[in-house]
Amino acid sequence: MPRFLGSILENLLGKPATVRYPFEKPPLPEGTRGELNFNMVKCDQCQDCERTCPSAAITVHVEEKTIDWEPFKCIYCHACVRACMHKAIEPKANVSRPGYKVGKKTFKA
């Protein structure tokens, strides 16, 4: 027991090893893949993002000049970000659950 006394005191009086999660968000690691934002000014409706999306979460409507993105379908691989030659898809670093209602986010020109 005396061998462990130093370790016990260090853990009792020291700084906690974890963050207080619901109250303090931990810092996100570099390269975190979060939500997508479509910059419709740069977008030319080429549909490369729709073709490369493995989960079919992106639908481009050329006639209406809109893009539908479904967060529940998205696997956040960011293949669409790499495929976009105009850099119109901007990845965000925020990570949050998509919500309880299945829906789409529509981006209009």
MODELLER restraints for C-alpha pairs under 7 A, 6 or more apart:
rsr = mdl.restraints
at = mdl.atoms
rsr.add(forms.Gaussian(group=physical.xy_distance, feature=features.Distance(at['CA:19:A'], at['CA:26:A']), mean=6.65, stdev=0.5))
rsr.add(forms.Gaussian(group=physical.xy_distance, feature=features.Distance(at['CA:32:A'], at['CA:93:A']), mean=5.95, stdev=0.5))
rsr.add(forms.Gaussian(group=physical.xy_distance, feature=features.Distance(at['CA:33:A'], at['CA:76:A']), mean=6.29, stdev=0.5))
rsr.add(forms.Gaussian(group=physical.xy_distance, feature=features.Distance(at['CA:33:A'], at['CA:93:A']), mean=6.13, stdev=0.5))
rsr.add(forms.Gaussian(group=physical.xy_distance, feature=features.Distance(at['CA:34:A'], at['CA:76:A']), mean=6.81, stdev=0.5))
rsr.add(forms.Gaussian(group=physical.xy_distance, feature=features.Distance(at['CA:34:A'], at['CA:91:A']), mean=6.31, stdev=0.5))
rsr.add(forms.Gaussian(group=physical.xy_distance, feature=features.Distance(at['CA:34:A'], at['CA:92:A']), mean=5.15, stdev=0.5))
rsr.add(forms.Gaussian(group=physical.xy_distance, feature=features.Distance(at['CA:34:A'], at['CA:93:A']), mean=4.86, stdev=0.5))
rsr.add(forms.Gaussian(group=physical.xy_distance, feature=features.Distance(at['CA:34:A'], at['CA:94:A']), mean=5.15, stdev=0.5))
rsr.add(forms.Gaussian(group=physical.xy_distance, feature=features.Distance(at['CA:34:A'], at['CA:95:A']), mean=5.00, stdev=0.5))
rsr.add(forms.Gaussian(group=physical.xy_distance, feature=features.Distance(at['CA:35:A'], at['CA:91:A']), mean=6.04, stdev=0.5))
rsr.add(forms.Gaussian(group=physical.xy_distance, feature=features.Distance(at['CA:35:A'], at['CA:92:A']), mean=5.24, stdev=0.5))
rsr.add(forms.Gaussian(group=physical.xy_distance, feature=features.Distance(at['CA:35:A'], at['CA:94:A']), mean=6.52, stdev=0.5))
rsr.add(forms.Gaussian(group=physical.xy_distance, feature=features.Distance(at['CA:35:A'], at['CA:95:A']), mean=6.85, stdev=0.5))
rsr.add(forms.Gaussian(group=physical.xy_distance, feature=features.Distance(at['CA:36:A'], at['CA:89:A']), mean=6.63, stdev=0.5))
rsr.add(forms.Gaussian(group=physical.xy_distance, feature=features.Distance(at['CA:36:A'], at['CA:90:A']), mean=5.93, stdev=0.5))
rsr.add(forms.Gaussian(group=physical.xy_distance, feature=features.Distance(at['CA:36:A'], at['CA:91:A']), mean=4.71, stdev=0.5))
rsr.add(forms.Gaussian(group=physical.xy_distance, feature=features.Distance(at['CA:36:A'], at['CA:92:A']), mean=5.89, stdev=0.5))
rsr.add(forms.Gaussian(group=physical.xy_distance, feature=features.Distance(at['CA:37:A'], at['CA:89:A']), mean=5.75, stdev=0.5))
rsr.add(forms.Gaussian(group=physical.xy_distance, feature=features.Distance(at['CA:37:A'], at['CA:90:A']), mean=5.06, stdev=0.5))
rsr.add(forms.Gaussian(group=physical.xy_distance, feature=features.Distance(at['CA:37:A'], at['CA:91:A']), mean=6.15, stdev=0.5))
rsr.add(forms.Gaussian(group=physical.xy_distance, feature=features.Distance(at['CA:38:A'], at['CA:88:A']), mean=5.80, stdev=0.5))
rsr.add(forms.Gaussian(group=physical.xy_distance, feature=features.Distance(at['CA:38:A'], at['CA:89:A']), mean=4.60, stdev=0.5))
rsr.add(forms.Gaussian(group=physical.xy_distance, feature=features.Distance(at['CA:38:A'], at['CA:90:A']), mean=6.18, stdev=0.5))
rsr.add(forms.Gaussian(group=physical.xy_distance, feature=features.Distance(at['CA:38:A'], at['CA:107:A']), mean=6.64, stdev=0.5))
rsr.add(forms.Gaussian(group=physical.xy_distance, feature=features.Distance(at['CA:39:A'], at['CA:88:A']), mean=4.91, stdev=0.5))
rsr.add(forms.Gaussian(group=physical.xy_distance, feature=features.Distance(at['CA:39:A'], at['CA:89:A']), mean=6.10, stdev=0.5))
rsr.add(forms.Gaussian(group=physical.xy_distance, feature=features.Distance(at['CA:40:A'], at['CA:88:A']), mean=6.87, stdev=0.5))
rsr.add(forms.Gaussian(group=physical.xy_distance, feature=features.Distance(at['CA:40:A'], at['CA:108:A']), mean=6.63, stdev=0.5))
rsr.add(forms.Gaussian(group=physical.xy_distance, feature=features.Distance(at['CA:40:A'], at['CA:109:A']), mean=5.04, stdev=0.5))
rsr.add(forms.Gaussian(group=physical.xy_distance, feature=features.Distance(at['CA:41:A'], at['CA:109:A']), mean=6.72, stdev=0.5))
rsr.add(forms.Gaussian(group=physical.xy_distance, feature=features.Distance(at['CA:42:A'], at['CA:86:A']), mean=6.33, stdev=0.5))
rsr.add(forms.Gaussian(group=physical.xy_distance, feature=features.Distance(at['CA:42:A'], at['CA:88:A']), mean=5.15, stdev=0.5))
rsr.add(forms.Gaussian(group=physical.xy_distance, feature=features.Distance(at['CA:43:A'], at['CA:86:A']), mean=6.71, stdev=0.5))
rsr.add(forms.Gaussian(group=physical.xy_distance, feature=features.Distance(at['CA:43:A'], at['CA:88:A']), mean=5.28, stdev=0.5))
rsr.add(forms.Gaussian(group=physical.xy_distance, feature=features.Distance(at['CA:45:A'], at['CA:60:A']), mean=6.92, stdev=0.5))
rsr.add(forms.Gaussian(group=physical.xy_distance, feature=features.Distance(at['CA:45:A'], at['CA:62:A']), mean=6.01, stdev=0.5))
rsr.add(forms.Gaussian(group=physical.xy_distance, feature=features.Distance(at['CA:47:A'], at['CA:60:A']), mean=6.19, stdev=0.5))
rsr.add(forms.Gaussian(group=physical.xy_distance, feature=features.Distance(at['CA:48:A'], at['CA:83:A']), mean=6.37, stdev=0.5))
rsr.add(forms.Gaussian(group=physical.xy_distance, feature=features.Distance(at['CA:48:A'], at['CA:84:A']), mean=6.41, stdev=0.5))
rsr.add(forms.Gaussian(group=physical.xy_distance, feature=features.Distance(at['CA:49:A'], at['CA:80:A']), mean=4.49, stdev=0.5))
rsr.add(forms.Gaussian(group=physical.xy_distance, feature=features.Distance(at['CA:49:A'], at['CA:83:A']), mean=6.22, stdev=0.5))
rsr.add(forms.Gaussian(group=physical.xy_distance, feature=features.Distance(at['CA:49:A'], at['CA:84:A']), mean=6.25, stdev=0.5))
rsr.add(forms.Gaussian(group=physical.xy_distance, feature=features.Distance(at['CA:50:A'], at['CA:56:A']), mean=6.85, stdev=0.5))
rsr.add(forms.Gaussian(group=physical.xy_distance, feature=features.Distance(at['CA:50:A'], at['CA:58:A']), mean=5.21, stdev=0.5))
rsr.add(forms.Gaussian(group=physical.xy_distance, feature=features.Distance(at['CA:50:A'], at['CA:59:A']), mean=5.87, stdev=0.5))
rsr.add(forms.Gaussian(group=physical.xy_distance, feature=features.Distance(at['CA:50:A'], at['CA:60:A']), mean=6.60, stdev=0.5))
rsr.add(forms.Gaussian(group=physical.xy_distance, feature=features.Distance(at['CA:52:A'], at['CA:79:A']), mean=6.45, stdev=0.5))
rsr.add(forms.Gaussian(group=physical.xy_distance, feature=features.Distance(at['CA:52:A'], at['CA:80:A']), mean=6.04, stdev=0.5))
rsr.add(forms.Gaussian(group=physical.xy_distance, feature=features.Distance(at['CA:53:A'], at['CA:79:A']), mean=6.40, stdev=0.5))
rsr.add(forms.Gaussian(group=physical.xy_distance, feature=features.Distance(at['CA:53:A'], at['CA:80:A']), mean=6.00, stdev=0.5))
rsr.add(forms.Gaussian(group=physical.xy_distance, feature=features.Distance(at['CA:55:A'], at['CA:73:A']), mean=6.18, stdev=0.5))
rsr.add(forms.Gaussian(group=physical.xy_distance, feature=features.Distance(at['CA:55:A'], at['CA:74:A']), mean=6.11, stdev=0.5))
rsr.add(forms.Gaussian(group=physical.xy_distance, feature=features.Distance(at['CA:55:A'], at['CA:75:A']), mean=6.83, stdev=0.5))
rsr.add(forms.Gaussian(group=physical.xy_distance, feature=features.Distance(at['CA:57:A'], at['CA:69:A']), mean=5.67, stdev=0.5))
rsr.add(forms.Gaussian(group=physical.xy_distance, feature=features.Distance(at['CA:57:A'], at['CA:70:A']), mean=5.06, stdev=0.5))
rsr.add(forms.Gaussian(group=physical.xy_distance, feature=features.Distance(at['CA:57:A'], at['CA:73:A']), mean=5.16, stdev=0.5))
rsr.add(forms.Gaussian(group=physical.xy_distance, feature=features.Distance(at['CA:57:A'], at['CA:74:A']), mean=5.24, stdev=0.5))
rsr.add(forms.Gaussian(group=physical.xy_distance, feature=features.Distance(at['CA:58:A'], at['CA:67:A']), mean=6.98, stdev=0.5))
rsr.add(forms.Gaussian(group=physical.xy_distance, feature=features.Distance(at['CA:58:A'], at['CA:68:A']), mean=5.71, stdev=0.5))
rsr.add(forms.Gaussian(group=physical.xy_distance, feature=features.Distance(at['CA:58:A'], at['CA:69:A']), mean=4.72, stdev=0.5))
rsr.add(forms.Gaussian(group=physical.xy_distance, feature=features.Distance(at['CA:58:A'], at['CA:70:A']), mean=6.61, stdev=0.5))
rsr.add(forms.Gaussian(group=physical.xy_distance, feature=features.Distance(at['CA:59:A'], at['CA:67:A']), mean=5.74, stdev=0.5))
rsr.add(forms.Gaussian(group=physical.xy_distance, feature=features.Distance(at['CA:59:A'], at['CA:68:A']), mean=5.10, stdev=0.5))
rsr.add(forms.Gaussian(group=physical.xy_distance, feature=features.Distance(at['CA:59:A'], at['CA:69:A']), mean=6.61, stdev=0.5))
rsr.add(forms.Gaussian(group=physical.xy_distance, feature=features.Distance(at['CA:60:A'], at['CA:66:A']), mean=6.21, stdev=0.5))
rsr.add(forms.Gaussian(group=physical.xy_distance, feature=features.Distance(at['CA:60:A'], at['CA:67:A']), mean=4.57, stdev=0.5))
rsr.add(forms.Gaussian(group=physical.xy_distance, feature=features.Distance(at['CA:60:A'], at['CA:68:A']), mean=6.45, stdev=0.5))
rsr.add(forms.Gaussian(group=physical.xy_distance, feature=features.Distance(at['CA:61:A'], at['CA:67:A']), mean=6.05, stdev=0.5))
rsr.add(forms.Gaussian(group=physical.xy_distance, feature=features.Distance(at['CA:65:A'], at['CA:108:A']), mean=6.27, stdev=0.5))
rsr.add(forms.Gaussian(group=physical.xy_distance, feature=features.Distance(at['CA:65:A'], at['CA:109:A']), mean=5.77, stdev=0.5))
rsr.add(forms.Gaussian(group=physical.xy_distance, feature=features.Distance(at['CA:66:A'], at['CA:106:A']), mean=6.68, stdev=0.5))
rsr.add(forms.Gaussian(group=physical.xy_distance, feature=features.Distance(at['CA:66:A'], at['CA:107:A']), mean=5.53, stdev=0.5))
rsr.add(forms.Gaussian(group=physical.xy_distance, feature=features.Distance(at['CA:66:A'], at['CA:108:A']), mean=4.53, stdev=0.5))
rsr.add(forms.Gaussian(group=physical.xy_distance, feature=features.Distance(at['CA:66:A'], at['CA:109:A']), mean=6.29, stdev=0.5))
rsr.add(forms.Gaussian(group=physical.xy_distance, feature=features.Distance(at['CA:67:A'], at['CA:106:A']), mean=5.67, stdev=0.5))
rsr.add(forms.Gaussian(group=physical.xy_distance, feature=features.Distance(at['CA:67:A'], at['CA:107:A']), mean=5.18, stdev=0.5))
rsr.add(forms.Gaussian(group=physical.xy_distance, feature=features.Distance(at['CA:67:A'], at['CA:108:A']), mean=6.68, stdev=0.5))
rsr.add(forms.Gaussian(group=physical.xy_distance, feature=features.Distance(at['CA:68:A'], at['CA:104:A']), mean=6.05, stdev=0.5))
rsr.add(forms.Gaussian(group=physical.xy_distance, feature=features.Distance(at['CA:68:A'], at['CA:105:A']), mean=5.66, stdev=0.5))
rsr.add(forms.Gaussian(group=physical.xy_distance, feature=features.Distance(at['CA:68:A'], at['CA:106:A']), mean=4.53, stdev=0.5))
rsr.add(forms.Gaussian(group=physical.xy_distance, feature=features.Distance(at['CA:68:A'], at['CA:107:A']), mean=6.46, stdev=0.5))
rsr.add(forms.Gaussian(group=physical.xy_distance, feature=features.Distance(at['CA:69:A'], at['CA:104:A']), mean=5.53, stdev=0.5))
rsr.add(forms.Gaussian(group=physical.xy_distance, feature=features.Distance(at['CA:69:A'], at['CA:105:A']), mean=5.18, stdev=0.5))
rsr.add(forms.Gaussian(group=physical.xy_distance, feature=features.Distance(at['CA:69:A'], at['CA:106:A']), mean=6.38, stdev=0.5))
rsr.add(forms.Gaussian(group=physical.xy_distance, feature=features.Distance(at['CA:70:A'], at['CA:103:A']), mean=6.33, stdev=0.5))
rsr.add(forms.Gaussian(group=physical.xy_distance, feature=features.Distance(at['CA:70:A'], at['CA:104:A']), mean=4.56, stdev=0.5))
rsr.add(forms.Gaussian(group=physical.xy_distance, feature=features.Distance(at['CA:70:A'], at['CA:105:A']), mean=6.29, stdev=0.5))
rsr.add(forms.Gaussian(group=physical.xy_distance, feature=features.Distance(at['CA:71:A'], at['CA:98:A']), mean=5.96, stdev=0.5))
rsr.add(forms.Gaussian(group=physical.xy_distance, feature=features.Distance(at['CA:71:A'], at['CA:104:A']), mean=6.94, stdev=0.5))
rsr.add(forms.Gaussian(group=physical.xy_distance, feature=features.Distance(at['CA:72:A'], at['CA:98:A']), mean=6.36, stdev=0.5))
rsr.add(forms.Gaussian(group=physical.xy_distance, feature=features.Distance(at['CA:72:A'], at['CA:102:A']), mean=6.51, stdev=0.5))
rsr.add(forms.Gaussian(group=physical.xy_distance, feature=features.Distance(at['CA:81:A'], at['CA:89:A']), mean=5.47, stdev=0.5))
rsr.add(forms.Gaussian(group=physical.xy_distance, feature=features.Distance(at['CA:81:A'], at['CA:90:A']), mean=6.98, stdev=0.5))
